[in-house]
Amino acid sequence: MLFEVLLSKRNTMQKYSFFSVLTLLYCCSGLFAQISIQKLANAFEQSPENKYASISLLIVDLDKDSVVANINSDKTLMCASTAKLFSTFSALDLLGSDYRPTTSIYTDGYIDSSGALQGNLIIRGGGDVTLGSKYFHNEDDQFEFLNLWKDTLRGMGIHSIKYSVITDGSSFGYAGVPDGWDWSDMGNYYGAGASGINFHDNTVKYHFQTFSPGRKVKLIETFPLDENLKFRHSIKSANIRNDQSYLFGAPYSQDRFGIGSLPSNRKVFTVKGSMHDPEYMLAKEFSRFLKDSNIHVAGESYGFRSLGLDPIPYDSLSLLFVHEGQRIKDIIDVTNLNSVNLFAEGLLNLVGYEKKGFGSTTSGIKGLYDNLQNKVNLDGMKLRDGSGLSRKNAVSAQNFCNLLAYIYKSTLYDEFKSSLAIAGETGTLKNICRSQMASGRMFAKSGTLSNVKAYSGYVKSDSGKNLAFAIIVNNFDGPRYQIVKKMEVIFNAMASY
């Protein structure tokens, strides 16, 4: 397939000292076009930071179907958030730009003449990740959707609910998080898994009061509130300026604990953690909201998982109304620009839900592979999630460039490319190559994990060439900013190619 014959001819040119090349390039940017990008890649591989590292790198000229630079391009490595290129493109390709996930509100009863709903109110989740999301709503109106639902019920003449509010996300399963997610990630906001019901970015805000350095901080409250949450911590105040705390907790467990430090002498300092059970928490929050709005709910609030019942027979229930989420294209734009793990997992789940009938990570990956297997060479690739947070992902630079080359020749290229961050300008690439050659010319997804740094995307060179690239480094030495600075030399060289 594409590039494979070319990749078999490994460039064996002399390797230059990275530091001497770096100095030359910054002193005289015009030399970018004169110095082989392959030599720069070789120098990058030989730099001290990469002595013990694993590297997979590939740069291709998309119009000529030719290789510009190659280092171990078929080696599969942990790729961090660059994995989002696969999940977001698959969602765009299979679901379409205008697809909107839905949340449907049913009842198993009827509305009597007094305005009482004689039955349960059942909220069936359709995998929408945008309900009350900060990425689509201001902080003051993140719960406006509950107000809308309340007004809709009132407009139907409902003034009380005789039984319970039940939320049901069972069409997406209850795996909690994908395979390979680390325990140290799961309790934090970026480690929130996607499910059939998601809201408030599946995030709980922990509000702390901090004191003089060395003193233990005090938890004031959490929002949304779960009275049964058991939070223990050893977080202390420190002479620091940013959040250096970590929250831990498994999916569906109300036991949470925290470690680390927070800035001292703050009346309120907020730390974001993952929501342990969004299905259950939405039922509680909506019931509380209805009661505060003088719509009496006689029964309790339940998440379907905790009830242990057979599947709900929706064909025999009454559909009251349907809430539409944001468009897939808009979700993809936010996902790739800001690297939102929850959204990437939700998009992959939606692929599984629509194409395989079940909204799990496993079914989503199956749908992704089925769609791409005859279009893109995925040899050696192993995906375990949609966001790249799994340490079990193994993807090569060649896999990425094969995908990017396919997208480039498809009708979705412009639409997908517009979702990517721009070097020196937007999103996670805002501070990459700022005021340098690659600024405004590189459109890519970044990826970061402990000891992992990766970038993959497109470059429109100064001479009009269209390049696709992927650079993945695992287990480098030194600070992350240092390895990024050395990657920037290659990015600027591509922009000058």
C-alpha positions in Angstrom: 0.0 0.0 0.0 0.9 3.7 0.1 4.5 4.5 1.0 5.5 0.9 1.8 8.0 0.4 -1.0 9.5 3.8 -0.3 9.7 3.1 3.4 11.8 0.0 2.8 14.7 2.1 1.5 15.9 3.6 4.8 17.8 6.8 4.4 21.4 6.2 5.6 22.8 9.8 5.2 25.3 11.1 7.7 23.8 12.1 11.1 24.6 15.7 12.1 24.9 17.0 15.6 21.5 18.1 16.6 22.8 21.1 18.6 24.9 22.4 15.7 21.9 22.1 13.3 19.6 23.8 15.8 22.0 26.7 16.1 22.4 27.1 12.4 18.6 27.0 11.8 17.8 29.6 14.4 20.6 31.8 13.2 19.7 31.6 9.6 16.2 30.4 8.9 16.8 30.3 5.2 18.9 27.2 5.6 15.7 25.2 6.4 15.1 24.6 2.7 18.7 23.6 2.1 19.2 21.1 4.9 17.6 17.6 4.4 14.7 17.0 6.7 15.9 13.5 7.0 19.2 14.7 8.4 17.3 16.8 11.0 15.2 13.7 11.9 18.4 11.7 12.2 19.9 14.4 14.5 16.8 14.4 16.5 17.0 10.6 17.0 20.6 10.9 18.1 20.1 13.8 20.6 21.0 13.0 24.2 17.3 13.2 25.3 16.5 10.3 23.0 19.4 8.0 23.9 17.1 5.5 25.5 13.9 6.6 23.8 11.7 4.8 21.2 10.9 6.9 18.2 8.5 6.5 15.3 8.6 9.3 12.7 7.3 9.7 9.2 6.9 12.7 6.9 5.3 12.3 3.5 4.7 14.5 0.5 1.0 13.9 -0.1 0.9 15.1 -3.8 3.9 13.0 -4.8 3.2 10.0 -2.6 6.8 10.2 -1.5 8.7 9.9 1.8 10.4 13.0 3.0 11.8 11.6 6.3 11.5 8.2 8.1 12.7 6.8 11.4 11.2 3.5 12.5 7.9 4.5 10.9 6.4 1.1 11.4 7.2 0.9 15.1 4.0 1.0 17.2 4.2 3.1 20.3 2.0 4.8 22.9 0.7 7.8 21.0 -1.3 9.7 23.7 -3.9 12.1 22.4 -2.9 11.9 18.7 -5.2 8.8 18.9 -8.1 11.2 18.7 -7.4 11.6 15.0 -8.8 8.1 14.5 -11.9 8.5 16.7 -12.8 11.9 15.5 -12.4 11.2 11.8 -14.4 7.9 12.2 -17.2 9.8 13.8 -17.2 12.4 11.0 -17.0 9.7 8.3 -19.6 7.3 9.7 -22.1 9.6 11.4 -21.9 12.8 9.3 -21.4 16.4 10.3 -25.0 17.1 11.2 -25.6 14.0 13.4 -26.8 15.0 16.8 -26.9 12.6 19.8 -30.2 12.6 21.6 -31.6 12.2 25.1 -35.2 10.9 25.3 -37.6 11.4 28.1 -40.3 8.7 28.6 -42.9 7.7 31.1 -44.4 4.3 31.9 -47.6 6.0 33.2 -49.9 8.8 32.2 -50.8 12.3 33.0 -54.0 12.6 35.0 -56.5 15.4 35.0 -54.8 17.1 38.1 -51.4 17.3 36.3 -49.9 14.3 38.2 -47.7 12.0 36.2 -49.0 8.6 37.3 -45.8 6.7 36.8 -42.0 7.1 36.6 -40.1 9.7 34.6 -37.4 7.8 32.6 -34.5 9.6 30.9 -32.9 7.4 28.3 -29.4 8.4 27.4 -28.1 8.4 23.8 -24.5 9.2 24.5 -24.6 13.0 24.3 -21.5 14.4 25.9 -22.6 18.0 25.5 -25.3 18.2 28.1 -24.3 21.1 30.4 -20.8 21.1 29.0 -18.6 24.1 29.6 -17.4 23.9 26.0 -20.9 24.8 24.8 -22.3 26.8 27.6 -21.3 29.6 29.9 -20.8 28.6 33.6 -24.0 30.3 34.5 -26.1 28.3 32.1 -24.5 24.9 32.2 -27.7 23.5 33.8 -30.0 25.4 31.5 -31.0 22.1 29.9 -32.7 21.1 33.2 -34.7 24.3 33.1 -35.7 23.5 29.5 -36.8 20.0 30.5 -38.7 21.3 33.5 -40.5 23.9 31.3 -41.3 21.2 28.7 -42.9 19.0 31.4 -44.9 22.0 32.7 -46.0 22.8 29.2 -47.4 19.3 29.0 -49.4 19.9 32.2 -47.2 18.0 34.6 -47.1 19.4 38.1 -46.0 16.3 40.1 -44.5 12.9 39.6 -46.0 10.1 41.6 -43.0 7.7 41.4 -39.4 8.1 40.6 -36.9 9.8 38.2 -34.9 7.0 36.5 -31.9 7.6 34.2 -31.0 4.8 31.8 -27.7 4.7 30.0 -27.7 1.0 29.5 -27.5 1.1 25.7 -23.8 2.1 26.2 -22.9 -0.3 28.9 -21.2 0.2 32.2 -17.5 -0.5 31.6 -16.7 2.8 33.3 -13.4 3.6 31.5 -11.6 1.9 28.6 -8.9 -0.8 29.0 -5.5 0.6 29.9 -6.5 3.7 31.7 -4.2 4.3 34.7 -5.4 4.5 38.3 -3.7 7.8 38.7 -5.9 9.3 35.9 -9.3 8.0 36.7 -10.3 10.3 39.6 -9.2 13.5 37.9 -11.4 15.5 35.5 -9.4 14.4 32.4 -10.0 10.8 33.4 -13.7 10.9 33.3 -15.1 8.1 31.2 -18.0 8.4 28.7 -21.3 6.6 29.1 -24.9 6.6 27.9 -25.6 9.5 30.1 -23.1 12.3 30.5 -23.5 15.8 31.9 -21.5 18.7 33.3 -18.5 17.1 31.4 -18.8 14.2 33.9 -17.0 16.5 36.3 -17.4 17.2 40.0 -16.0 20.4 41.4 -14.3 20.2 44.8 -14.2 23.5 46.6 -11.4 23.8 49.2 -10.3 26.4 51.7 -6.5 26.5 52.0 -4.4 27.9 54.9 -0.8 28.6 55.7 1.8 26.4 54.1 2.0 22.9 55.6 -1.6 22.9 57.0 -4.2 20.5 55.7 -6.8 22.0 53.4 -10.5 21.9 54.2 -13.2 20.6 51.8 -16.0 23.1 51.8 -18.4 21.4 49.3 -18.7 19.5 46.1 -20.8 20.3 43.0 -22.9 18.5 41.9 -23.6 17.3 45.4 -23.7 13.6 46.3 -24.5 13.3 50.0 -23.1 9.7 50.0 -19.7 10.7 48.6 -16.9 9.6 51.0 -13.9 11.9 50.5 -10.7 11.5 52.4 -7.5 13.4 51.7 -4.0 14.4 52.8 -3.9 17.6 50.6 -1.9 20.4 52.2 -1.5 24.1 51.6 1.8 25.0 50.0 3.7 28.1 48.8 2.8 27.3 45.1 0.7 29.1 42.5 -1.1 26.2 40.8 -3.0 23.0 41.5 -0.6 20.2 42.4 -3.2 17.8 43.9 -4.4 14.5 42.5 -7.8 12.8 43.1 -8.3 9.1 43.0 -11.4 6.9 42.6 -12.8 4.1 40.5 -15.9 4.4 38.3 -19.1 3.9 40.2 -17.4 4.1 43.6 -18.4 6.8 46.0 -15.1 6.5 47.8 -12.7 9.3 46.7 -9.4 10.5 48.1 -6.8 13.1 47.3 -3.1 13.8 47.8 -0.8 16.6 46.9 -0.7 20.4 47.5 -2.8 23.5 46.7 -1.9 27.2 46.9 -2.0 28.5 50.4 -4.3 31.1 51.9 -7.2 30.8 49.5 -10.8 31.3 50.6 -11.9 29.0 47.8 -9.8 26.9 45.5 -11.5 24.6 43.1 -10.2 21.2 42.0 -12.0 19.2 39.3 -12.5 15.5 39.6 -14.3 12.8 37.6 -17.9 12.1 38.3 -18.2 8.6 39.7 -21.7 7.8 38.2 -23.2 10.4 35.8 -26.3 8.2 35.3 -27.2 8.2 39.0 -26.0 11.8 39.5 -28.3 13.2 36.7 -31.3 11.5 38.2 -30.5 13.1 41.6 -29.8 16.5 40.1 -32.9 16.6 38.0 -35.1 15.4 40.9 -33.6 18.1 43.1 -34.2 20.7 40.3 -37.8 19.7 39.9 -38.5 19.9 43.6 -36.9 23.3 43.8 -39.2 24.3 40.9 -42.3 23.2 42.8 -42.8 20.0 40.8 -43.2 17.4 43.5 -41.4 14.0 43.0 -42.7 11.5 45.4 -40.2 8.7 44.7 -36.5 8.4 44.8 -33.8 9.0 42.2 -32.3 6.0 40.5 -29.7 5.1 37.9 -30.7 2.1 36.0 -27.5 0.2 36.7 -28.2 0.2 40.4 -31.7 -1.3 39.9 -30.5 -4.5 38.4 -33.6 -4.8 36.2 -34.2 -6.3 32.8 -34.0 -3.8 29.9 -36.8 -1.3 29.8 -39.3 -2.0 27.1 -39.3 1.4 25.5 -41.7 0.4 22.7 -44.5 0.1 25.3 -43.7 3.4 27.0 -44.9 6.9 26.1 -42.2 9.2 24.7 -42.7 12.7 26.2 -40.0 14.6 24.3 -36.4 14.4 22.9 -33.5 16.6 23.6 -30.9 17.1 20.8 -27.3 17.6 21.6 -24.7 19.5 19.6 -23.7 18.6 16.0 -21.0 16.0 15.6 -18.8 18.5 13.6 -19.0 20.9 16.5 -18.1 18.2 19.0 -15.1 17.2 16.8 -13.9 20.7 16.5 -13.8 21.1 20.3 -12.3 17.6 20.8 -9.3 18.2 18.5 -8.7 21.8 19.4 -8.8 21.3 23.1 -8.0 17.6 23.3 -11.1 16.7 25.4 -10.8 13.0 26.4 -14.5 12.7 27.4 -15.6 13.9 24.0 -13.3 11.6 22.1 -14.5 8.6 24.1 -18.1 9.7 23.6 -17.6 10.0 19.8 -16.2 6.5 19.6 -19.1 5.2 21.7 -21.5 6.8 19.3 -19.8 5.0 16.4 -20.4 1.7 18.2 -24.0 2.7 19.1 -25.0 3.6 15.6 -23.0 1.0 13.6 -22.9 -2.0 16.0 -26.0 -1.4 18.1 -24.1 -0.9 21.4 -22.3 2.2 22.5 -19.2 0.7 24.1 -15.5 1.4 23.5 -15.1 -2.1 22.1 -17.9 -1.8 19.7 -16.8 1.6 18.6 -13.3 0.3 17.9 -14.8 -2.5 15.9 -16.8 0.0 13.9 -13.7 2.1 13.3 -11.7 -0.8 12.1 -14.5 -2.1 9.9 -14.8 1.3 8.2 -11.0 1.8 7.6 -9.7 -1.7 7.0 -10.1 -1.6 3.2 -9.1 2.1 3.0 -6.2 2.5 5.3 -3.3 0.1 6.1 -3.6 -0.4 9.9 -1.0 -3.1 10.2 0.3 -3.4 13.7 -2.0 -0.9 15.2 -3.8 -1.6 18.5 -6.4 0.9 19.7 -7.9 0.5 23.2 -9.7 3.8 23.5 -10.7 6.9 21.6 -8.8 9.6 23.5 -5.3 8.2 23.8 -5.3 8.0 27.6 -4.9 4.2 27.5 -1.3 3.0 28.0 -2.2 0.0 25.9 -2.6 1.9 22.6 0.1 1.0 20.1 0.1 3.1 16.9 2.9 3.8 14.4 3.8 7.0 12.5 3.0 5.0 9.4 -0.5 4.2 10.6 -1.1 7.9 11.2 0.3 9.0 7.8 -1.8 6.3 6.1 -4.9 7.7 7.7 -3.9 11.3 7.0 -3.2 10.5 3.3 -6.6 8.8 3.0 -8.3 11.9 4.5 -6.4 14.2 2.2 -7.8 12.5 -0.8 -11.3 12.3 0.5 -14.2 14.8 0.4 -13.9 15.3 4.1 -10.3 16.8 4.1 -11.2 20.5 4.4 -13.8 19.8 7.0 -11.6 17.6 9.1 -8.5 19.7 8.8 -10.5 22.7 10.1 -10.9 20.8 13.4 -7.2 20.7 14.1 -5.2 23.1 16.1 -3.0 25.6 14.2 0.7 26.0 15.3 1.3 29.3 16.9 -2.3 30.3 16.8 -5.0 28.0 18.4 -5.8 25.2 20.8 -3.1 22.9 22.1 -0.7 24.2 19.5 -1.0 27.8 20.4 2.5 28.0 21.9 4.2 25.7 19.4 6.4 27.5 16.8 5.0 30.8 17.7 6.4 33.5 15.4 8.4 30.8 13.6 8.1 29.3 10.1 5.5 26.6 11.1 3.2 29.2 12.7 0.0 29.2 10.7 1.2 26.3 8.5 1.0 23.3 10.7 -2.5 21.8 11.5 -2.2 19.0 13.9 -3.1 17.0 17.0 -0.7 16.9 19.9 -0.4 14.1 22.4 1.1 14.1 26.0 1.4 11.4 28.6 4.1 10.7 31.2 7.2 10.1 29.1 5.2 10.3 25.8 5.2 13.2 23.4 3.6 13.1 20.0 2.3 15.2 17.1 0.5 14.3 13.9 -1.2 16.3 11.2 -0.6 18.4 8.1 1.8 21.1 7.0 1.3 23.4 4.1 4.9 24.4 3.2 6.1 27.8 2.1 6.5 26.5 -1.4 3.0 25.1 -1.6 3.8 21.4 -0.8 1.2 19.4 1.2 2.8 17.2 3.9 1.5 14.7 6.4 3.5 13.8 9.4 3.6 11.9 12.6 6.3 12.1 15.3 6.0 9.8 18.4 8.6 9.6 21.2 8.3 7.3 24.2 10.6 7.4 27.2 12.7 10.4 26.4 15.0 12.0 29.1 14.8 15.5 30.4 11.9 18.0 30.6 9.1 17.8 28.1 9.6 21.4 26.9 13.1 20.4 25.8 12.0 17.6 23.6 9.2 19.8 22.1 11.8 22.5 21.3 13.8 20.0 19.3 10.6 18.8 17.5 10.0 22.4 16.6 13.1 22.4 14.4 11.6 19.6 12.3 8.2 21.4 12.2 9.8 24.6 10.9 11.8 22.6 8.4 8.6 21.1 7.0 7.1 24.6 6.7 10.1 25.6 4.7 10.2 22.5 2.5 
